[in-house]
Amino acid sequence: MAEALRTRGRRTLAALPTVRPFGPPRGDRRHPLVATAMVLPLAALLVVLFGGWEAVVAQASSVGVMLGR
């Protein structure tokens, strides 16, 4: 298989690593708290802009009831 990826001792384009301009490398994963910290400001902004606070409270209450709290 190594011979299929090499041409006259040089790597072909398929064998070169892919450069990703945005985000972490594919092998790395973002910690859930970091992801939450990134999303919460946007979620708060959307709640304020669209007046969806009552809907958020209703959904949270429903989830709490389903979980038995």
GROMACS elastic network, one bead per residue, 0.5 to 0.9 nm:
[ bonds ]
;  ai    aj funct       b0    kb
    1     4     6  0.50903   500
    1     5     6  0.67575   500
    1     6     6  0.89930   500
    2     5     6  0.52989   500
    2     6     6  0.64353   500
    3     6     6  0.51732   500
    3     7     6  0.74829   500
    4     7     6  0.76695   500
    5    10     6  0.86030   500
    5    11     6  0.63315   500
    5    12     6  0.60385   500
    5    13     6  0.86974   500
    5    14     6  0.72566   500
    5    15     6  0.60471   500
    6     9     6  0.58138   500
    6    10     6  0.55208   500
    6    12     6  0.59549   500
    6    15     6  0.80709   500
    7    10     6  0.53097   500
    7    11     6  0.63579   500
    7    12     6  0.65510   500
    8    11     6  0.83959   500
   11    14     6  0.79242   500
   11    15     6  0.59758   500
   11    16     6  0.69074   500
   12    15     6  0.54974   500
   12    16     6  0.68825   500
   13    16     6  0.53610   500
   13    17     6  0.85441   500
   14    17     6  0.80579   500
   14    18     6  0.89882   500
   19    25     6  0.86996   500
   20    23     6  0.72324   500
   20    24     6  0.80386   500
   20    25     6  0.70518   500
   20    26     6  0.86437   500
   21    24     6  0.89737   500
   22    25     6  0.87093   500
   23    26     6  0.85661   500
   24    27     6  0.80616   500
   24    28     6  0.62113   500
   24    29     6  0.72991   500
   24    30     6  0.78118   500
   25    28     6  0.55629   500
   25    29     6  0.81363   500
   26    29     6  0.74901   500
   29    32     6  0.89052   500
   30    33     6  0.83803   500
   30    34     6  0.66267   500
   30    35     6  0.65625   500
   31    34     6  0.53001   500
   31    35     6  0.64076   500
   31    36     6  0.87455   500
   32    35     6  0.50360   500
   32    36     6  0.61031   500
   32    37     6  0.85739   500
   33    37     6  0.60789   500
   33    38     6  0.85729   500
   34    37     6  0.50385   500
   34    38     6  0.62402   500
   34    39     6  0.87681   500
   35    38     6  0.50948   500
   35    39     6  0.63310   500
   35    40     6  0.87534   500
   36    39     6  0.51800   500
   36    40     6  0.60242   500
   37    40     6  0.55728   500
   37    41     6  0.74208   500
   38    41     6  0.67755   500
   38    42     6  0.77807   500
   39    42     6  0.55615   500
   39    43     6  0.62157   500
   39    44     6  0.87470   500
   40    44     6  0.60326   500
   40    45     6  0.85165   500
   41    44     6  0.51267   500
   41    45     6  0.61678   500
   41    46     6  0.86823   500
   42    45     6  0.50290   500
   42    46     6  0.62045   500
   42    47     6  0.86335   500
   43    46     6  0.51518   500
   43    47     6  0.62143   500
   43    48     6  0.87024   500
   44    47     6  0.50968   500
   44    48     6  0.62580   500
   44    49     6  0.86062   500
   45    48     6  0.51910   500
   45    49     6  0.60586   500
   45    50     6  0.85453   500
   46    49     6  0.50606   500
   46    50     6  0.59344   500
   46    51     6  0.79504   500
   46    52     6  0.78246   500
   47    50     6  0.54976   500
   47    51     6  0.54781   500
   47    53     6  0.58094   500
   47    56     6  0.81915   500
   48    51     6  0.52576   500
   48    52     6  0.70128   500
   48    53     6  0.74399   500
   49    52     6  0.80495   500
   50    53     6  0.84972   500
   51    54     6  0.76686   500
   51    55     6  0.86497   500
   52    55     6  0.52205   500
   52    56     6  0.63346   500
   52    57     6  0.87735   500
   53    56     6  0.50988   500
   53    57     6  0.62504   500
   53    58     6  0.86035   500
   54    57     6  0.51202   500
   54    58     6  0.60953   500
   54    59     6  0.86055   500
   55    58     6  0.50239   500
   55    59     6  0.61091   500
   55    60     6  0.85239   500
   56    59     6  0.51845   500
   56    60     6  0.60978   500
   56    61     6  0.84886   500
   57    60     6  0.51063   500
   57    61     6  0.60178   500
   57    62     6  0.85579   500
   58    61     6  0.50781   500
   58    62     6  0.61682   500
   58    63     6  0.86767   500
   59    62     6  0.50539   500
   59    63     6  0.62007   500
   59    64     6  0.85398   500
   60    63     6  0.51429   500
   60    64     6  0.61146   500
   60    65     6  0.86598   500
   61    64     6  0.50014   500
   61    65     6  0.62271   500
   61    66     6  0.86771   500
   62    65     6  0.51133   500
   62    66     6  0.62395   500
   62    67     6  0.86430   500
   63    66     6  0.50487   500
   63    67     6  0.61691   500
   63    68     6  0.85689   500
   63    69     6  0.87872   500
   64    67     6  0.51102   500
   64    68     6  0.61812   500
   64    69     6  0.52246   500
   65    69     6  0.56299   500
   66    69     6  0.76564   500
